[in-house]
């Protein structure tokens, strides 16, 4: 399995991002759900782990279809989704992705949030960081996004927060910006830039919220998102046509699937039975 470590700095504190992350995920999910495409929240409840303490467990179905390459749409069933299971023991989280149609597509992401500039090489205590060429520092302001994802209102080279006075970010901002935090992640990429940019660009919307406020916001938007998805699905008599959310996985061609160790749908190996992804945490539902 491909294992890589990503480090994404933001002009926030870890305490602030706890609110900003929940706000961003909820709002983004609602925006991306339409015409039978998007995300359905199936489980959202508290959980507990002997090592990490109390947390929040969520399970979502991210429906796919229109973002798949043409050759794949020929073979893939219309009801096609990725299951996202997340254990949020903030400031440590675990997220797992499995695919309903491609059993070899199994991805696990561990994330640790810290108040530093991304210079901790022992952030994952059980094992040191990989060699420097396997560590990728992402710049939420200056790393380029695909044009289809770009929004001027979320361009952090232009954005200035009214509430906090932070921004715009200039070249080299990570060396002297205060406050600053880092999101350390093991695995994936493109989608990391989008979500972290939005968390900063939407700061004036969530700044000042308490954890209770943002949890209420999260519940309200989940109800709206699920309702929106189901209404559009019912209207589509031919069955739902679904889209992969930009904050999750990006599969554009056969080569991309093979890089993930996934055989394309026409490969007989795709139908083989796979072992469990890993032994679940004590808090994981069965």
Helices and strands as residue ranges (DSSP letters): E 5-10, H 14-32, E 38-49, E 53-64, H 70-75, E 80-89, E 92-99, E 106-114, G 132-134, E 135-138, G 147-149, G 152-154, G 173-175, E 181-186, H 190-201, H 203-206, H 211-235, H 254-259, G 268-271
